[in-house]
Amino acid sequence: MLKTSKIENLKHIYKSKLENTDWYIIRGQEGIAAPQSILDERAALRTECQSKEAEINALTTKSSIVDYQLPSFR
């Protein structure tokens, strides 16, 4: 339960970060290609989120899960 909650928070953080560039993807439906730098940034964010999720899943004690610092994007 604790890991699940931490991972849900993690995914919410990355979802919020990805939402900043969603409009590029939506424009793609109108035939306007997103810049490669945006596509690369989004792919990197998804990869980073997956890595952090794996880190959380590898934690073995409650205290290590509680102490795990989620990223903070500003």
PDB file of N, CA, C, O and CB in Angstrom:
ATOM      1  N   MET A   1       0.821  -1.193   0.000  1.00  0.00           N
ATOM      2  CA  MET A   1       0.000   0.000   0.000  1.00  0.00           C
ATOM      3  C   MET A   1       0.865   1.258   0.000  1.00  0.00           C
ATOM      4  O   MET A   1       0.575   2.213  -0.720  1.00  0.00           O
ATOM      5  CB  MET A   1      -0.934  -0.002   1.203  1.00  0.00           C
ATOM      6  N   LEU A   2       1.917   1.258   0.800  1.00  0.00           N
ATOM      7  CA  LEU A   2       2.798   2.411   0.882  1.00  0.00           C
ATOM      8  C   LEU A   2       3.529   2.633  -0.442  1.00  0.00           C
ATOM      9  O   LEU A   2       3.643   3.764  -0.914  1.00  0.00           O
ATOM     10  CB  LEU A   2       3.804   2.232   2.022  1.00  0.00           C
ATOM     11  N   LYS A   3       4.020   1.549  -1.035  1.00  0.00           N
ATOM     12  CA  LYS A   3       4.684   1.661  -2.334  1.00  0.00           C
ATOM     13  C   LYS A   3       3.701   2.137  -3.397  1.00  0.00           C
ATOM     14  O   LYS A   3       4.029   2.982  -4.230  1.00  0.00           O
ATOM     15  CB  LYS A   3       5.302   0.311  -2.745  1.00  0.00           C
ATOM     16  N   THR A   4       2.499   1.586  -3.356  1.00  0.00           N
ATOM     17  CA  THR A   4       1.483   1.966  -4.337  1.00  0.00           C
ATOM     18  C   THR A   4       1.197   3.458  -4.262  1.00  0.00           C
ATOM     19  O   THR A   4       1.111   4.128  -5.291  1.00  0.00           O
ATOM     20  CB  THR A   4       0.191   1.166  -4.116  1.00  0.00           C
ATOM     21  N   SER A   5       1.053   3.968  -3.084  1.00  0.00           N
ATOM     22  CA  SER A   5       0.788   5.393  -2.895  1.00  0.00           C
ATOM     23  C   SER A   5       1.951   6.240  -3.390  1.00  0.00           C
ATOM     24  O   SER A   5       1.742   7.261  -4.045  1.00  0.00           O
ATOM     25  CB  SER A   5       0.512   5.693  -1.423  1.00  0.00           C
ATOM     26  N   LYS A   6       3.171   5.825  -3.082  1.00  0.00           N
ATOM     27  CA  LYS A   6       4.364   6.565  -3.507  1.00  0.00           C
ATOM     28  C   LYS A   6       4.451   6.577  -5.031  1.00  0.00           C
ATOM     29  O   LYS A   6       4.768   7.604  -5.631  1.00  0.00           O
ATOM     30  CB  LYS A   6       5.650   5.942  -2.896  1.00  0.00           C
ATOM     31  N   ILE A   7       4.168   5.434  -5.655  1.00  0.00           N
ATOM     32  CA  ILE A   7       4.224   5.339  -7.116  1.00  0.00           C
ATOM     33  C   ILE A   7       3.116   6.170  -7.758  1.00  0.00           C
ATOM     34  O   ILE A   7       3.344   6.804  -8.788  1.00  0.00           O
ATOM     35  CB  ILE A   7       4.112   3.871  -7.564  1.00  0.00           C
ATOM     36  N   GLU A   8       1.937   6.176  -7.175  1.00  0.00           N
ATOM     37  CA  GLU A   8       0.853   7.021  -7.695  1.00  0.00           C
ATOM     38  C   GLU A   8       1.254   8.489  -7.656  1.00  0.00           C
ATOM     39  O   GLU A   8       0.996   9.229  -8.605  1.00  0.00           O
ATOM     40  CB  GLU A   8      -0.444   6.805  -6.886  1.00  0.00           C
ATOM     41  N   ASN A   9       1.881   8.913  -6.569  1.00  0.00           N
ATOM     42  CA  ASN A   9       2.349  10.298  -6.464  1.00  0.00           C
ATOM     43  C   ASN A   9       3.422  10.579  -7.512  1.00  0.00           C
ATOM     44  O   ASN A   9       3.429  11.641  -8.135  1.00  0.00           O
ATOM     45  CB  ASN A   9       2.897  10.581  -5.048  1.00  0.00           C
ATOM     46  N   LEU A  10       4.319   9.631  -7.697  1.00  0.00           N
ATOM     47  CA  LEU A  10       5.377   9.768  -8.698  1.00  0.00           C
ATOM     48  C   LEU A  10       4.769   9.967 -10.087  1.00  0.00           C
ATOM     49  O   LEU A  10       5.155  10.880 -10.817  1.00  0.00           O
ATOM     50  CB  LEU A  10       6.302   8.528  -8.687  1.00  0.00           C
ATOM     51  N   LYS A  11       3.822   9.111 -10.439  1.00  0.00           N
ATOM     52  CA  LYS A  11       3.198   9.192 -11.762  1.00  0.00           C
ATOM     53  C   LYS A  11       2.433  10.498 -11.938  1.00  0.00           C
ATOM     54  O   LYS A  11       2.404  11.057 -13.034  1.00  0.00           O
ATOM     55  CB  LYS A  11       2.260   8.005 -11.979  1.00  0.00           C
ATOM     56  N   HIS A  12       1.823  10.980 -10.882  1.00  0.00           N
ATOM     57  CA  HIS A  12       1.111  12.256 -10.951  1.00  0.00           C
ATOM     58  C   HIS A  12       2.094  13.397 -11.250  1.00  0.00           C
ATOM     59  O   HIS A  12       1.795  14.289 -12.044  1.00  0.00           O
ATOM     60  CB  HIS A  12       0.351  12.528  -9.624  1.00  0.00           C
ATOM     61  N   ILE A  13       3.251  13.361 -10.616  1.00  0.00           N
ATOM     62  CA  ILE A  13       4.268  14.392 -10.847  1.00  0.00           C
ATOM     63  C   ILE A  13       4.700  14.387 -12.308  1.00  0.00           C
ATOM     64  O   ILE A  13       4.776  15.440 -12.942  1.00  0.00           O
ATOM     65  CB  ILE A  13       5.491  14.173  -9.924  1.00  0.00           C
ATOM     66  N   TYR A  14       4.980  13.209 -12.837  1.00  0.00           N
ATOM     67  CA  TYR A  14       5.428  13.126 -14.229  1.00  0.00           C
ATOM     68  C   TYR A  14       4.300  13.442 -15.208  1.00  0.00           C
ATOM     69  O   TYR A  14       4.546  14.023 -16.265  1.00  0.00           O
ATOM     70  CB  TYR A  14       5.989  11.737 -14.519  1.00  0.00           C
ATOM     71  N   LYS A  15       3.091  13.073 -14.875  1.00  0.00           N
ATOM     72  CA  LYS A  15       1.942  13.411 -15.715  1.00  0.00           C
ATOM     73  C   LYS A  15       1.818  14.925 -15.825  1.00  0.00           C
ATOM     74  O   LYS A  15       1.601  15.458 -16.913  1.00  0.00           O
ATOM     75  CB  LYS A  15       0.637  12.798 -15.144  1.00  0.00           C
ATOM     76  N   SER A  16       1.956  15.608 -14.706  1.00  0.00           N
ATOM     77  CA  SER A  16       1.876  17.073 -14.706  1.00  0.00           C
ATOM     78  C   SER A  16       2.971  17.674 -15.566  1.00  0.00           C
ATOM     79  O   SER A  16       2.735  18.644 -16.286  1.00  0.00           O
ATOM     80  CB  SER A  16       1.973  17.619 -13.278  1.00  0.00           C
ATOM     81  N   LYS A  17       4.167  17.107 -15.498  1.00  0.00           N
ATOM     82  CA  LYS A  17       5.280  17.607 -16.310  1.00  0.00           C
ATOM     83  C   LYS A  17       5.016  17.361 -17.794  1.00  0.00           C
ATOM     84  O   LYS A  17       5.298  18.224 -18.625  1.00  0.00           O
ATOM     85  CB  LYS A  17       6.604  16.938 -15.886  1.00  0.00           C
ATOM     86  N   LEU A  18       4.479  16.194 -18.130  1.00  0.00           N
ATOM     87  CA  LEU A  18       4.178  15.891 -19.524  1.00  0.00           C
ATOM     88  C   LEU A  18       3.060  16.775 -20.077  1.00  0.00           C
ATOM     89  O   LEU A  18       3.051  17.106 -21.263  1.00  0.00           O
ATOM     90  CB  LEU A  18       3.796  14.430 -19.664  1.00  0.00           C
ATOM     91  N   GLU A  19       2.127  17.150 -19.221  1.00  0.00           N
ATOM     92  CA  GLU A  19       1.011  17.989 -19.668  1.00  0.00           C
ATOM     93  C   GLU A  19       1.483  19.323 -20.225  1.00  0.00           C
ATOM     94  O   GLU A  19       0.781  19.945 -21.022  1.00  0.00           O
ATOM     95  CB  GLU A  19       0.046  18.229 -18.522  1.00  0.00           C
ATOM     96  N   ASN A  20       2.669  19.771 -19.812  1.00  0.00           N
ATOM     97  CA  ASN A  20       3.202  21.035 -20.321  1.00  0.00           C
ATOM     98  C   ASN A  20       3.443  21.000 -21.818  1.00  0.00           C
ATOM     99  O   ASN A  20       3.447  22.047 -22.466  1.00  0.00           O
ATOM    100  CB  ASN A  20       4.488  21.379 -19.611  1.00  0.00           C
ATOM    101  N   THR A  21       3.643  19.823 -22.378  1.00  0.00           N
ATOM    102  CA  THR A  21       3.910  19.703 -23.819  1.00  0.00           C
ATOM    103  C   THR A  21       2.831  18.913 -24.557  1.00  0.00           C
ATOM    104  O   THR A  21       3.006  18.579 -25.728  1.00  0.00           O
ATOM    105  CB  THR A  21       5.257  19.041 -24.040  1.00  0.00           C
ATOM    106  N   ASP A  22       1.728  18.612 -23.894  1.00  0.00           N
ATOM    107  CA  ASP A  22       0.647  17.865 -24.544  1.00  0.00           C
ATOM    108  C   ASP A  22       0.135  18.569 -25.794  1.00  0.00           C
ATOM    109  O   ASP A  22      -0.252  17.913 -26.762  1.00  0.00           O
ATOM    110  CB  ASP A  22      -0.502  17.654 -23.569  1.00  0.00           C
ATOM    111  N   TRP A  23       0.130  19.892 -25.780  1.00  0.00           N
ATOM    112  CA  TRP A  23      -0.427  20.601 -26.922  1.00  0.00           C
ATOM    113  C   TRP A  23       0.360  20.330 -28.200  1.00  0.00           C
ATOM    114  O   TRP A  23      -0.201  20.380 -29.295  1.00  0.00           O
ATOM    115  CB  TRP A  23      -0.461  22.090 -26.643  1.00  0.00           C
ATOM    116  N   TYR A  24       1.659  20.043 -28.070  1.00  0.00           N
ATOM    117  CA  TYR A  24       2.434  19.669 -29.254  1.00  0.00           C
ATOM    118  C   TYR A  24       1.907  18.367 -29.841  1.00  0.00           C
ATOM    119  O   TYR A  24       1.800  18.218 -31.058  1.00  0.00           O
ATOM    120  CB  TYR A  24       3.931  19.531 -28.906  1.00  0.00           C
ATOM    121  N   ILE A  25       1.585  17.437 -28.969  1.00  0.00           N
ATOM    122  CA  ILE A  25       1.098  16.129 -29.403  1.00  0.00           C
ATOM    123  C   ILE A  25      -0.298  16.261 -30.003  1.00  0.00           C
ATOM    124  O   ILE A  25      -0.611  15.620 -31.007  1.00  0.00           O
ATOM    125  CB  ILE A  25       1.085  15.131 -28.222  1.00  0.00           C
ATOM    126  N   ILE A  26      -1.117  17.077 -29.398  1.00  0.00           N
ATOM    127  CA  ILE A  26      -2.479  17.293 -29.904  1.00  0.00           C
ATOM    128  C   ILE A  26      -2.429  17.937 -31.290  1.00  0.00           C
ATOM    129  O   ILE A  26      -3.211  17.578 -32.171  1.00  0.00           O
ATOM    130  CB  ILE A  26      -3.294  18.183 -28.924  1.00  0.00           C
ATOM    131  N   ARG A  27      -1.523  18.877 -31.483  1.00  0.00           N
ATOM    132  CA  ARG A  27      -1.376  19.504 -32.809  1.00  0.00           C
ATOM    133  C   ARG A  27      -0.990  18.473 -33.860  1.00  0.00           C
ATOM    134  O   ARG A  27      -1.297  18.640 -35.041  1.00  0.00           O
ATOM    135  CB  ARG A  27      -0.322  20.626 -32.764  1.00  0.00           C
ATOM    136  N   GLY A  28      -0.321  17.410 -33.435  1.00  0.00           N
ATOM    137  CA  GLY A  28       0.058  16.351 -34.356  1.00  0.00           C
ATOM    138  C   GLY A  28      -1.153  15.719 -35.023  1.00  0.00           C
ATOM    139  O   GLY A  28      -1.063  15.232 -36.151  1.00  0.00           O
ATOM    140  N   GLN A  29      -2.281  15.724 -34.332  1.00  0.00           N
ATOM    141  CA  GLN A  29      -3.513  15.187 -34.909  1.00  0.00           C
ATOM    142  C   GLN A  29      -4.013  16.068 -36.054  1.00  0.00           C
ATOM    143  O   GLN A  29      -4.824  15.644 -36.876  1.00  0.00           O
ATOM    144  CB  GLN A  29      -4.598  15.058 -33.830  1.00  0.00           C
ATOM    145  N   GLU A  30      -3.512  17.299 -36.087  1.00  0.00           N
ATOM    146  CA  GLU A  30      -3.889  18.227 -37.155  1.00  0.00           C
ATOM    147  C   GLU A  30      -2.820  18.281 -38.243  1.00  0.00           C
ATOM    148  O   GLU A  30      -2.883  19.113 -39.147  1.00  0.00           O
ATOM    149  CB  GLU A  30      -4.124  19.630 -36.583  1.00  0.00           C
ATOM    150  N   GLY A  31      -1.848  17.391 -38.147  1.00  0.00           N
ATOM    151  CA  GLY A  31      -0.813  17.331 -39.160  1.00  0.00           C
ATOM    152  C   GLY A  31       0.390  18.216 -38.888  1.00  0.00           C
ATOM    153  O   GLY A  31       1.262  18.353 -39.746  1.00  0.00           O
ATOM    154  N   ILE A  32       0.451  18.820 -37.709  1.00  0.00           N
ATOM    155  CA  ILE A  32       1.584  19.674 -37.357  1.00  0.00           C
ATOM    156  C   ILE A  32       2.513  18.872 -36.458  1.00  0.00           C
ATOM    157  O   ILE A  32       2.180  18.574 -35.311  1.00  0.00           O
ATOM    158  CB  ILE A  32       1.114  20.996 -36.653  1.00  0.00           C
ATOM    159  N   ALA A  33       3.658  18.532 -36.979  1.00  0.00           N
ATOM    160  CA  ALA A  33       4.587  17.662 -36.252  1.00  0.00           C
ATOM    161  C   ALA A  33       5.198  18.381 -35.049  1.00  0.00           C
ATOM    162  O   ALA A  33       5.535  19.563 -35.107  1.00  0.00           O
ATOM    163  CB  ALA A  33       5.699  17.171 -37.189  1.00  0.00           C
ATOM    164  N   ALA A  34       5.325  17.633 -33.972  1.00  0.00           N
ATOM    165  CA  ALA A  34       5.992  18.165 -32.773  1.00  0.00           C
ATOM    166  C   ALA A  34       7.490  18.185 -33.030  1.00  0.00           C
ATOM    167  O   ALA A  34       8.018  17.291 -33.691  1.00  0.00           O
ATOM    168  CB  ALA A  34       5.655  17.312 -31.497  1.00  0.00           C
ATOM    169  N   PRO A  35       8.179  19.199 -32.511  1.00  0.00           N
ATOM    170  CA  PRO A  35       9.637  19.235 -32.663  1.00  0.00           C
ATOM    171  C   PRO A  35      10.275  17.997 -32.027  1.00  0.00           C
ATOM    172  O   PRO A  35       9.803  17.497 -31.006  1.00  0.00           O
ATOM    173  CB  PRO A  35      10.216  20.521 -32.029  1.00  0.00           C
ATOM    174  N   GLN A  36      11.339  17.520 -32.638  1.00  0.00           N
ATOM    175  CA  GLN A  36      12.015  16.334 -32.127  1.00  0.00           C
ATOM    176  C   GLN A  36      12.495  16.536 -30.698  1.00  0.00           C
ATOM    177  O   GLN A  36      12.503  15.591 -29.910  1.00  0.00           O
ATOM    178  CB  GLN A  36      13.187  15.969 -33.021  1.00  0.00           C
ATOM    179  N   SER A  37      12.893  17.749 -30.355  1.00  0.00           N
ATOM    180  CA  SER A  37      13.362  18.016 -28.989  1.00  0.00           C
ATOM    181  C   SER A  37      12.251  17.777 -27.966  1.00  0.00           C
ATOM    182  O   SER A  37      12.512  17.307 -26.859  1.00  0.00           O
ATOM    183  CB  SER A  37      13.880  19.462 -28.874  1.00  0.00           C
ATOM    184  N   ILE A  38      11.034  18.095 -28.334  1.00  0.00           N
ATOM    185  CA  ILE A  38       9.888  17.862 -27.441  1.00  0.00           C
ATOM    186  C   ILE A  38       9.628  16.364 -27.321  1.00  0.00           C
ATOM    187  O   ILE A  38       9.395  15.860 -26.222  1.00  0.00           O
ATOM    188  CB  ILE A  38       8.615  18.594 -27.964  1.00  0.00           C
ATOM    189  N   LEU A  39       9.666  15.663 -28.431  1.00  0.00           N
ATOM    190  CA  LEU A  39       9.460  14.212 -28.406  1.00  0.00           C
ATOM    191  C   LEU A  39      10.532  13.532 -27.563  1.00  0.00           C
ATOM    192  O   LEU A  39      10.245  12.615 -26.793  1.00  0.00           O
ATOM    193  CB  LEU A  39       9.467  13.638 -29.837  1.00  0.00           C
ATOM    194  N   ASP A  40      11.788  14.000 -27.719  1.00  0.00           N
ATOM    195  CA  ASP A  40      12.894  13.436 -26.945  1.00  0.00           C
ATOM    196  C   ASP A  40      12.722  13.720 -25.454  1.00  0.00           C
ATOM    197  O   ASP A  40      12.953  12.847 -24.617  1.00  0.00           O
ATOM    198  CB  ASP A  40      14.233  14.002 -27.437  1.00  0.00           C
ATOM    199  N   GLU A  41      12.316  14.945 -25.131  1.00  0.00           N
ATOM    200  CA  GLU A  41      12.095  15.322 -23.728  1.00  0.00           C
ATOM    201  C   GLU A  41      11.006  14.459 -23.103  1.00  0.00           C
ATOM    202  O   GLU A  41      11.152  13.985 -21.976  1.00  0.00           O
ATOM    203  CB  GLU A  41      11.715  16.813 -23.619  1.00  0.00           C
ATOM    204  N   ARG A  42       9.924  14.257 -23.831  1.00  0.00           N
ATOM    205  CA  ARG A  42       8.823  13.447 -23.308  1.00  0.00           C
ATOM    206  C   ARG A  42       9.257  11.996 -23.105  1.00  0.00           C
ATOM    207  O   ARG A  42       8.908  11.374 -22.102  1.00  0.00           O
ATOM    208  CB  ARG A  42       7.617  13.509 -24.256  1.00  0.00           C
ATOM    209  N   ALA A  43      10.015  11.463 -24.054  1.00  0.00           N
ATOM    210  CA  ALA A  43      10.509  10.089 -23.926  1.00  0.00           C
ATOM    211  C   ALA A  43      11.437   9.973 -22.720  1.00  0.00           C
ATOM    212  O   ALA A  43      11.382   8.987 -21.985  1.00  0.00           O
ATOM    213  CB  ALA A  43      11.245   9.650 -25.216  1.00  0.00           C
ATOM    214  N   ALA A  44      12.285  10.972 -22.517  1.00  0.00           N
ATOM    215  CA  ALA A  44      13.203  10.960 -21.380  1.00  0.00           C
ATOM    216  C   ALA A  44      12.429  11.018 -20.056  1.00  0.00           C
ATOM    217  O   ALA A  44      12.797  10.345 -19.094  1.00  0.00           O
ATOM    218  CB  ALA A  44      14.190  12.144 -21.477  1.00  0.00           C
ATOM    219  N   LEU A  45      11.382  11.804 -20.007  1.00  0.00           N
ATOM    220  CA  LEU A  45      10.565  11.881 -18.792  1.00  0.00           C
ATOM    221  C   LEU A  45       9.896  10.542 -18.489  1.00  0.00           C
ATOM    222  O   LEU A  45       9.856  10.114 -17.336  1.00  0.00           O
ATOM    223  CB  LEU A  45       9.501  12.977 -18.932  1.00  0.00           C
ATOM    224  N   ARG A  46       9.375   9.886 -19.514  1.00  0.00           N
ATOM    225  CA  ARG A  46       8.735   8.588 -19.296  1.00  0.00           C
ATOM    226  C   ARG A  46       9.754   7.548 -18.829  1.00  0.00           C
ATOM    227  O   ARG A  46       9.464   6.745 -17.942  1.00  0.00           O
ATOM    228  CB  ARG A  46       8.042   8.109 -20.582  1.00  0.00           C
ATOM    229  N   THR A  47      10.940   7.565 -19.425  1.00  0.00           N
ATOM    230  CA  THR A  47      12.006   6.639 -19.022  1.00  0.00           C
ATOM    231  C   THR A  47      12.435   6.911 -17.585  1.00  0.00           C
ATOM    232  O   THR A  47      12.622   5.979 -16.802  1.00  0.00           O
ATOM    233  CB  THR A  47      13.218   6.756 -19.971  1.00  0.00           C
ATOM    234  N   GLU A  48      12.591   8.176 -17.240  1.00  0.00           N
ATOM    235  CA  GLU A  48      12.986   8.555 -15.885  1.00  0.00           C
ATOM    236  C   GLU A  48      11.931   8.110 -14.869  1.00  0.00           C
ATOM    237  O   GLU A  48      12.270   7.616 -13.793  1.00  0.00           O
ATOM    238  CB  GLU A  48      13.204  10.077 -15.796  1.00  0.00           C
ATOM    239  N   CYS A  49      10.669   8.284 -15.209  1.00  0.00           N
ATOM    240  CA  CYS A  49       9.588   7.865 -14.320  1.00  0.00           C
ATOM    241  C   CYS A  49       9.631   6.346 -14.101  1.00  0.00           C
ATOM    242  O   CYS A  49       9.467   5.868 -12.979  1.00  0.00           O
ATOM    243  CB  CYS A  49       8.217   8.289 -14.900  1.00  0.00           C
ATOM    244  N   GLN A  50       9.851   5.606 -15.173  1.00  0.00           N
ATOM    245  CA  GLN A  50       9.932   4.146 -15.061  1.00  0.00           C
ATOM    246  C   GLN A  50      11.106   3.731 -14.180  1.00  0.00           C
ATOM    247  O   GLN A  50      10.994   2.788 -13.397  1.00  0.00           O
ATOM    248  CB  GLN A  50      10.065   3.506 -16.453  1.00  0.00           C
ATOM    249  N   SER A  51      12.224   4.427 -14.305  1.00  0.00           N
ATOM    250  CA  SER A  51      13.404   4.115 -13.481  1.00  0.00           C
ATOM    251  C   SER A  51      13.129   4.381 -12.008  1.00  0.00           C
ATOM    252  O   SER A  51      13.492   3.585 -11.143  1.00  0.00           O
ATOM    253  CB  SER A  51      14.618   4.938 -13.942  1.00  0.00           C
ATOM    254  N   LYS A  52      12.489   5.500 -11.738  1.00  0.00           N
ATOM    255  CA  LYS A  52      12.180   5.841 -10.347  1.00  0.00           C
ATOM    256  C   LYS A  52      11.142   4.877  -9.767  1.00  0.00           C
ATOM    257  O   LYS A  52      11.201   4.541  -8.585  1.00  0.00           O
ATOM    258  CB  LYS A  52      11.670   7.292 -10.251  1.00  0.00           C
ATOM    259  N   GLU A  53      10.198   4.436 -10.591  1.00  0.00           N
ATOM    260  CA  GLU A  53       9.224   3.450 -10.133  1.00  0.00           C
ATOM    261  C   GLU A  53       9.936   2.144  -9.766  1.00  0.00           C
ATOM    262  O   GLU A  53       9.603   1.513  -8.762  1.00  0.00           O
ATOM    263  CB  GLU A  53       8.150   3.198 -11.222  1.00  0.00           C
ATOM    264  N   ALA A  54      10.906   1.747 -10.575  1.00  0.00           N
ATOM    265  CA  ALA A  54      11.685   0.537 -10.285  1.00  0.00           C
ATOM    266  C   ALA A  54      12.475   0.715  -8.986  1.00  0.00           C
ATOM    267  O   ALA A  54      12.584  -0.219  -8.191  1.00  0.00           O
ATOM    268  CB  ALA A  54      12.644   0.210 -11.461  1.00  0.00           C
ATOM    269  N   GLU A  55      13.025   1.908  -8.775  1.00  0.00           N
ATOM    270  CA  GLU A  55      13.741   2.185  -7.529  1.00  0.00           C
ATOM    271  C   GLU A  55      12.819   2.024  -6.325  1.00  0.00           C
ATOM    272  O   GLU A  55      13.205   1.434  -5.316  1.00  0.00           O
ATOM    273  CB  GLU A  55      14.334   3.602  -7.553  1.00  0.00           C
ATOM    274  N   ILE A  56      11.609   2.546  -6.434  1.00  0.00           N
ATOM    275  CA  ILE A  56      10.646   2.438  -5.337  1.00  0.00           C
ATOM    276  C   ILE A  56      10.289   0.976  -5.103  1.00  0.00           C
ATOM    277  O   ILE A  56      10.246   0.519  -3.961  1.00  0.00           O
ATOM    278  CB  ILE A  56       9.372   3.264  -5.638  1.00  0.00           C
ATOM    279  N   ASN A  57      10.037   0.249  -6.171  1.00  0.00           N
ATOM    280  CA  ASN A  57       9.686  -1.162  -6.033  1.00  0.00           C
ATOM    281  C   ASN A  57      10.805  -1.990  -5.419  1.00  0.00           C
ATOM    282  O   ASN A  57      10.549  -3.035  -4.821  1.00  0.00           O
ATOM    283  CB  ASN A  57       9.320  -1.732  -7.374  1.00  0.00           C
ATOM    284  N   ALA A  58      12.050  -1.528  -5.563  1.00  0.00           N
ATOM    285  CA  ALA A  58      13.193  -2.248  -5.011  1.00  0.00           C
ATOM    286  C   ALA A  58      13.404  -1.973  -3.517  1.00  0.00           C
ATOM    287  O   ALA A  58      14.164  -2.682  -2.858  1.00  0.00           O
ATOM    288  CB  ALA A  58      14.444  -1.878  -5.776  1.00  0.00           C
ATOM    289  N   LEU A  59      12.748  -0.968  -2.997  1.00  0.00           N
ATOM    290  CA  LEU A  59      12.902  -0.638  -1.575  1.00  0.00           C
ATOM    291  C   LEU A  59      12.281  -1.746  -0.725  1.00  0.00           C
ATOM    292  O   LEU A  59      11.257  -2.322  -1.090  1.00  0.00           O
ATOM    293  CB  LEU A  59      12.242   0.739  -1.247  1.00  0.00           C
ATOM    294  N   THR A  60      12.912  -2.037   0.410  1.00  0.00           N
ATOM    295  CA  THR A  60      12.481  -3.191   1.202  1.00  0.00           C
ATOM    296  C   THR A  60      11.964  -2.865   2.592  1.00  0.00           C
ATOM    297  O   THR A  60      11.430  -3.739   3.276  1.00  0.00           O
ATOM    298  CB  THR A  60      13.600  -4.134   1.330  1.00  0.00           C
ATOM    299  N   THR A  61      12.116  -1.614   3.020  1.00  0.00           N
ATOM    300  CA  THR A  61      11.613  -1.265   4.348  1.00  0.00           C
ATOM    301  C   THR A  61      10.651  -0.086   4.252  1.00  0.00           C
ATOM    302  O   THR A  61      10.737   0.736   3.340  1.00  0.00           O
ATOM    303  CB  THR A  61      12.779  -0.932   5.304  1.00  0.00           C
ATOM    304  N   LYS A  62       9.740  -0.025   5.205  1.00  0.00           N
ATOM    305  CA  LYS A  62       8.788   1.087   5.220  1.00  0.00           C
ATOM    306  C   LYS A  62       9.503   2.419   5.317  1.00  0.00           C
ATOM    307  O   LYS A  62       9.140   3.380   4.639  1.00  0.00           O
ATOM    308  CB  LYS A  62       7.810   0.938   6.378  1.00  0.00           C
ATOM    309  N   SER A  63      10.520   2.473   6.164  1.00  0.00           N
ATOM    310  CA  SER A  63      11.227   3.747   6.338  1.00  0.00           C
ATOM    311  C   SER A  63      11.925   4.181   5.051  1.00  0.00           C
ATOM    312  O   SER A  63      11.973   5.374   4.752  1.00  0.00           O
ATOM    313  CB  SER A  63      12.252   3.636   7.473  1.00  0.00           C
ATOM    314  N   SER A  64      12.460   3.242   4.293  1.00  0.00           N
ATOM    315  CA  SER A  64      13.123   3.616   3.035  1.00  0.00           C
ATOM    316  C   SER A  64      12.108   4.135   2.016  1.00  0.00           C
ATOM    317  O   SER A  64      12.416   5.020   1.218  1.00  0.00           O
ATOM    318  CB  SER A  64      13.889   2.409   2.449  1.00  0.00           C
ATOM    319  N   ILE A  65      10.902   3.579   2.051  1.00  0.00           N
ATOM    320  CA  ILE A  65       9.848   4.054   1.145  1.00  0.00           C
ATOM    321  C   ILE A  65       9.415   5.458   1.559  1.00  0.00           C
ATOM    322  O   ILE A  65       9.282   6.343   0.714  1.00  0.00           O
ATOM    323  CB  ILE A  65       8.627   3.081   1.149  1.00  0.00           C
ATOM    324  N   VAL A  66       9.200   5.657   2.831  1.00  0.00           N
ATOM    325  CA  VAL A  66       8.793   6.970   3.335  1.00  0.00           C
ATOM    326  C   VAL A  66       9.864   8.012   3.035  1.00  0.00           C
ATOM    327  O   VAL A  66       9.548   9.141   2.659  1.00  0.00           O
ATOM    328  CB  VAL A  66       8.518   6.910   4.852  1.00  0.00           C
ATOM    329  N   ASP A  67      11.130   7.636   3.199  1.00  0.00           N
ATOM    330  CA  ASP A  67      12.239   8.567   3.005  1.00  0.00           C
ATOM    331  C   ASP A  67      12.569   8.837   1.534  1.00  0.00           C
ATOM    332  O   ASP A  67      13.280   9.795   1.231  1.00  0.00           O
ATOM    333  CB  ASP A  67      13.459   8.037   3.694  1.00  0.00           C
ATOM    334  N   TYR A  68      12.066   8.013   0.624  1.00  0.00           N
ATOM    335  CA  TYR A  68      12.371   8.183  -0.795  1.00  0.00           C
ATOM    336  C   TYR A  68      11.832   9.536  -1.260  1.00  0.00           C
ATOM    337  O   TYR A  68      10.648   9.839  -1.110  1.00  0.00           O
ATOM    338  CB  TYR A  68      11.763   7.018  -1.645  1.00  0.00           C
ATOM    339  N   GLN A  69      12.716  10.323  -1.815  1.00  0.00           N
ATOM    340  CA  GLN A  69      12.353  11.671  -2.265  1.00  0.00           C
ATOM    341  C   GLN A  69      11.878  11.643  -3.705  1.00  0.00           C
ATOM    342  O   GLN A  69      12.605  11.232  -4.609  1.00  0.00           O
ATOM    343  CB  GLN A  69      13.544  12.631  -2.121  1.00  0.00           C
ATOM    344  N   LEU A  70      10.655  12.084  -3.902  1.00  0.00           N
ATOM    345  CA  LEU A  70      10.118  12.196  -5.237  1.00  0.00           C
ATOM    346  C   LEU A  70      10.675  13.473  -5.898  1.00  0.00           C
ATOM    347  O   LEU A  70      11.015  14.429  -5.201  1.00  0.00           O
ATOM    348  CB  LEU A  70       8.562  12.210  -5.202  1.00  0.00           C
ATOM    349  N   PRO A  71      10.767  13.487  -7.220  1.00  0.00           N
ATOM    350  CA  PRO A  71      11.293  14.672  -7.890  1.00  0.00           C
ATOM    351  C   PRO A  71      10.355  15.871  -7.729  1.00  0.00           C
ATOM    352  O   PRO A  71       9.152  15.727  -7.507  1.00  0.00           O
ATOM    353  CB  PRO A  71      11.521  14.381  -9.374  1.00  0.00           C
ATOM    354  N   SER A  72      10.938  17.025  -7.848  1.00  0.00           N
ATOM    355  CA  SER A  72      10.165  18.254  -7.752  1.00  0.00           C
ATOM    356  C   SER A  72      10.494  19.116  -8.965  1.00  0.00           C
ATOM    357  O   SER A  72      11.593  19.661  -9.065  1.00  0.00           O
ATOM    358  CB  SER A  72      10.465  19.014  -6.417  1.00  0.00           C
ATOM    359  N   PHE A  73       9.552  19.237  -9.875  1.00  0.00           N
ATOM    360  CA  PHE A  73       9.737  20.070 -11.064  1.00  0.00           C
ATOM    361  C   PHE A  73       9.114  21.425 -10.792  1.00  0.00           C
ATOM    362  O   PHE A  73       8.016  21.521 -10.244  1.00  0.00           O
ATOM    363  CB  PHE A  73       9.108  19.407 -12.336  1.00  0.00           C
ATOM    364  N   ARG A  74       9.819  22.459 -11.178  1.00  0.00           N
ATOM    365  CA  ARG A  74       9.285  23.820 -10.971  1.00  0.00           C
ATOM    366  C   ARG A  74       9.249  24.579 -12.232  1.00  0.00           C
ATOM    367  O   ARG A  74       8.831  25.737 -12.245  1.00  0.00           O
ATOM    368  CB  ARG A  74      10.094  24.580  -9.963  1.00  0.00           C
TER     369      ARG A  74
END
